[in-house]
Amino acid sequence: MFERFQSSSVDREGVRLHTRIGGKGPALLLLHGHPQTQAMWHRVAPELARHFTVVLMDLRGYGDSGRPPAQADHGAYSKREMALDAQAVMAHHGFAQFDVLAHDRGARVAHRLVADHADAVGRVMLLDIAPTLAMYEHTTEAFARAYWHWFFLIQPAPLPESLIESDPARYVRSVLGSRHAGLAAFDPAALAEYQRCAAVAGSATAICEDYRASAGIDLEHDRADLALGKRLRQPLRVLWGQHGTVNRCFDVLPLWRERADQVTGRTLPCGHYIAEEAPDALIDEALTFFTA
């Protein structure tokens, strides 16, 4: 899926980070969502690499990146730590400044990356999320039913881990297939990759810790930013699926405008998995936004 990209590994404080790089031009970092890997960009990255130096990475706990052990405060999987991972990957590839295109969990990492390392990041495009704190604070029955995994994965160990480990492929198919486009949206090779990586030892713990961090330490970091009046200064473009839960349950642009100064965005005619359901529309949006 990434024939013209070069693979490498970056070590950050003992955590291996799997990365690929390809293309030429300004640096653009792509961050994936759950329960996926960098393979989710296979319909988008080759075209973007004609215009940018595209860097892909597997978040810690996902893909072929490392899976550090759980901590009592879930801090090993905080978006602050993941943002430091992203910065280390870009430094490894020689980039002190870069733009970011990110989806789902990766978009939450991108939010923290911009908040903590504003000088490193230029433009940011976030796919199908509202701010994490806002999504928890505005949770409704409709949201809880659609995003059941948010509340399942944060339950105390080892129950959710044990259920995932009993059949990792079934878990992946259940999450991906329950959205607007079903499993038909995914290339068989990409789906096989998601299933392979979910079966890697430690994946279930890592997935749960990612979500436990988002429901705990990440919210502490977000609330601290709000208390300080800290806002995102970079141009921020937010895209979300017309047929997705985020569109049904949240007023996306006003929520982001509470956190950022320069926000634009719109829906796309798809569900949650924009890069795989509407790749051409996403490519057009990215080229327009990142070359402005």
C-alpha positions, 0 to 999 in steps of 0.5 A: 500500500505504500510502495514509494514510502520508506519504513523506519523505527524511532525510539523514544524513551524505550518506546519503538515508533513505527514510521514511514516517509515519502514524497517531497515538499513541506512536511505533513504528519498523518496520524491515524485513529482507532482501531486502525494503523497508519494503513488507513491513509493508503488511499490518501498518502500517495497523492499527498506525497506528490506535494508534501513530504508525508510522514506516517506513524503508528501511535504507541499501542497501535500498529507496529509501534511499541506498547508500554505497560499500563500505569496507575494514572494511565499517563503512558497513553496520555495524549501529551506523551503521544504528542511527544512521540509525534514530535520525536518522529518528526525530529528524527526525519529532520523537521522542526516545523510541520503541518498535521492531518489527523483522524479520530484518536490521532486528531486528539493527539494532534490537539494536544500537540498543537496545545503543547508545542505550538511553535512546531506546528503550522496548519492542522486538519482534524477529522471527525472529532469535537474536543474530547472534554466537550464530547464527555461533557455533552454526552447524550444517550444517542452518543453513548449508544453509538460510541459504546466503546468509549465507555466499555474500554475505560472499565477497570482491568482486566474485563475489557482487555479479556473480552478483546483478547478473546477475539481481536479480529471480531472486536475490530470488525465490530467497531469498524462495521458498526458505522455508516458504511459498514465493512465495505468501506475498507480495503481487504488489505487494510482490514487485514492489517488492522486485525493483525495489529489488534492481535499483537500481544499487549494491544488490548491493554494499550487500547484500553489505556488510550481510552482510560487516559482520555477519560482521565489524565487527558481531561485534566490537561484540557481543563488546565488549558481552559483555566489558563485561557490557553487557546490554539492559535494555528489555522484549524480546519475541521471536517466531519462525516455527514452521516456520522455520530459526531455530526448527529450529536455535536455542534462541531464548529462552535465547540472548536471555536471555544478552543481555537482562534482560526477555525473553519470546517464542514461536513463531507458526504460520508461517515466517520472514516473519511480517509477511506470513505471519501478519499478524493474529497479529503485530498482536495480539502488537504491540498487547498488547506495546506497550500494556502 
